[in-house]
Amino acid sequence: MENLEQRKKILNLGKIFVKELKLEPGVDTFSRWMAHYLAEKISVAKQVEGSKKEIAEKECFDVILKLWQHRHSLPSGRRPFQKFETILETLSKLSPDSTEPYFFNPLFKKDLHEVDIDDLENKSVEEWMNIAKEIDKIARIWIEYALVQATNSAENERTKDWIENTINLSDNTDSEIISVLINQNPSFDIDSDMDDFSNKYDIEKLKKRISQLQKYAQLNKTLLKAYQTDLDNLLK
């Protein structure tokens, strides 16, 4: 059976499920029944002693872990990390540091060179393709920022509890990803040196993002002017 710390976390997970499923009559029948059933199992596991306690705890743990395995099938409003679901669906494709383009996927992948946006009318096909690939990176920076804001909005008072009590389970991909998203991994104790390293890393990352965005501020201005000219010509 699980070690003492893990057993404690599983019981805590069960208690969180009971709170999330809720006991008041207003919730759906399944959630109300499951909350009562799970609360009863936890209560029995606490009250009995000896060999009966071991059996009761195993039954309780089995119910909790099965409920966790089927968390995505729980009714709307009762699922752990439900507000994160749309974020998790798109995350894998959206890292600005990924070498694979998200919006643009050329057949021939070549090393990118510095893009010169001056004199756009005389650009070659290859130069335009390099610009397209660089724009793809910029789009992912904007999306990354939007994801951060979405994560801040999705996080609630129980998010940390869900993560802390499921981080060591085998079926915990969503917990691990969300832990990274909100920059809190309960598996690590951050000392002062690591905190200083993290701060320096964040500074360099922000400098890089700012540099990339500034690089295309002028391109955006140029394209807006070109589109406006085309529109004006059509409206004549």
C-alpha positions, 0 to 999 in steps of 0.5 A: 500500500502507498506510503504514509505521505501518499496515503495522506494525499489520497485522503486529502484528494477524496476530501477535495472531491467531496467539497467539489461534488458538494452535498447540498440538494441543489446539485445533480443527483450523481454528484450528490450521491458520489459526495455522500458515498465518498464522505462515508468511505472516508469517515469509516476509514478514520474510525476503524482500527487494526486490520479493519482500518487497512481494509477500509482505507484500501476501499476508500483509496480505490474509490478516490483513485477511480474517481480521479481516473474518471474526472474528465467524465464528471458533470460540468462544474464538478470536474477538477481543472475544468476551467483549464480544459481549453488551455490544455487542448492547445498548449502543445502547439503554442510554445514560441520557442518551438522549432516547428511552426504553428500557423505556417509549415513549409515543405523545405525547412532552412535556417532563418536569417535576419529579416530586412523589412525595407523595400517589401515590393522587391523581396524574393520568394525565399525572403517572403517565406522567411518573413512568414516563418518569423511572423509565425513566431511572433503570433505564438508570443501573442498567444503565449501571453493570452494563455498566461492571462487565461491561466490567471483567470482559470486558477481558483482557490482549489487549484493548488490543492488539486495539484499538491495531492495528485502530483505523485499519481501516475495519471496526472498529466493535467496536474503537471502541466497546470503546475508549470503554467502557474509556476508552482511545482510542489515537488521542489523547494526553491532556495535562494540560489534557484530563485535568483536563477529563475529571476535572471531567466525571466529577465532574459526571456522578457528581453527576448520577447520584447526584442522579437516584438519590436522587430515587427512593430515596423513591419506591422506599420508597413503592412497596415499602410499597404492594406490601407492603400489597397482599400483606398484604391478599391474605394475610388 
